[in-house]
Structures are given as C-alpha cells and as structure tokens.
Amino acid sequence: MSLEGDIVRCFQCGSCTSSCTTNSVMPEYNPRRAIEMAVVSGIIPTAEEAWSCSTCATCVERCPRGVSAMDAMLSARELLLEKNGEIPGDHKAMIGSIMSTGLAFNPADQLDDIRRALGLPEVSLDTESLKQIRDLVEQSNSLKSLRPQGDGGGAK
C-alpha cells in the first residue's frame, strides 16, 4: 500500500471502524488500525484483513477527513495479489465460480427444481454476458491466473 494519497490524512478518529459492516460481525477487523499500520510502519494489511472488507463504502461516507479505508483495502488486495497471488480460499472459489458461471456461487440443484416449480427461469447467463464478465477479469492482470483454461461451461 502506497503511503501516497489520502491515507496520510487519517487522524485515527475511528469513524471507519465504528461504522464498518464487517467490524459489526467480525470485531477483530479494524480498518483504522490497518491504516495506522500502513502510515506509521508501512505494513500492508494481511490478506485476511484486506479481503474481509465488504466494500460497502460506509467508511468513506463517514470519514471526516475524506480518507477511503475501502480504497486502502482494495489497494492492499492488489499489492498482495501482485506480490504473491495471495487470495483467501473462499474468495478464490467465488472468483472461480464467477469465471465459470458468471455467478458468485453455484446455485444448488434444488434451486433449479424450486424455480421450475414456480415457473421461473433457470439461473444462468447467456454466452455473451459470460464473455463480458471473463473479459473484465482478463483486464485485471492480477486475476489472470484464476481464469478457466477452457470454456468452463455455465453459459446458456
């Protein structure tokens, strides 16, 4: 994480942490502390910290100094990816699912049965939509290693 930009304006008021949706369910998650460590020591947040950010932007809205803890966590993710390809396993699985099906999770087989019984269409993306999603991931050099080798299926 670069010490350039807005994180050096942080005066450690804690508004980001007190309004953080992740902190409300995971009290050990502390964006204020992560920013402090980056500014004072140049220490990048861990992969667990960086990938725990829900990117809801509440911290951005609440910060009296205009510091974006969310952007700091997104930058940390990018640096961790560039440095050693570090993504927590559950996020890798989610990205893999997005690449193969266009969805963040694979719907359970029972979901298709329920949707059919209700007269709803199957949950899937057409080939063009899936291609657009894959193209977006392709544009991120850091995520290229997660792209499927073949078509990957999932498109209808």
Order of alpha helices (4+ residues) and beta strands (2+ residues): alpha-alpha-alpha-alpha-alpha-alpha-alpha-alpha-alpha
